């Protein structure tokens, strides 16, 4: 088995109100952070050779609103 | 016309919808559960509001992968009427039976209040008892109701008359302040190209009797059964 981590982000250009709220909070506290995006993380163990891309694209994300990256751990 | 009301773990407007069909419309209706695979005995399938599977992953995302959702998909392909209300609308977009997606409300809050809707197309099986331009008062209750669709697709949907309801002010104007969740182009309800699948975020079943404060949702049900 291998362990994979899927990082899910709101698609570029899509207004992310969670990210905006965090950014405003940071600014209100005197920090300068820009382009904050809040996403999700999914971890799973799969047999070697399992088609993780297919799992992610068919079941985990909605390609209309989300982008993803797969990391092998 | 025989109705089915779909029940997923976490559906919570299922009984309200069932009640309206059985007691107000006096039509045949049955509950069907998320592991059911056969919907052949129904003419109209309703996906009610609620929080199917706890809204985990995304609202509607897990419900869209159940045996029942597959049966809903097949029924829609065969031309049966399918209606999604609130979480049901989210499920229909996750199933790609309707274009677009539902995102978190712009203000990040759960919003529960009455809103005004304008009928944008009164010539569909879901709206034929209305006239274009009619303004209705119907409640919303959602956290993820911001309808999103690409600009190009929105244009095509407009041209095909797929937008059935928009959020408006009391005068019937689709202003920014009348848009409760930040939906693109103030959209509250849409239909598929073929004209048999329809989804909306507001709850017509909660506005189907005077005792509830509004019966403006009733005509939607009458539209369906008046053929």
Contacts between the chains, C-beta under 8 A, distances in Angstrom:
chain1	res1	chain2	res2	distance
A	14	B	103	7.4
A	14	B	148	7.2
A	15	B	106	7.5
A	15	B	182	7.7
A	17	B	104	5.8
A	17	B	105	7.5
A	17	B	106	5.5
A	17	B	107	7.3
A	17	B	108	5.1
A	18	B	104	7.0
A	18	B	108	6.7
A	21	B	108	6.1
A	59	B	65	6.5
A	60	B	57	7.0
A	62	B	58	6.1
A	62	B	61	7.0
A	62	B	94	6.8
A	62	B	101	5.7
A	64	B	100	7.3
A	64	B	101	4.8
A	64	B	148	7.5
A	65	B	101	4.8
A	65	B	103	6.3
A	65	B	148	6.5
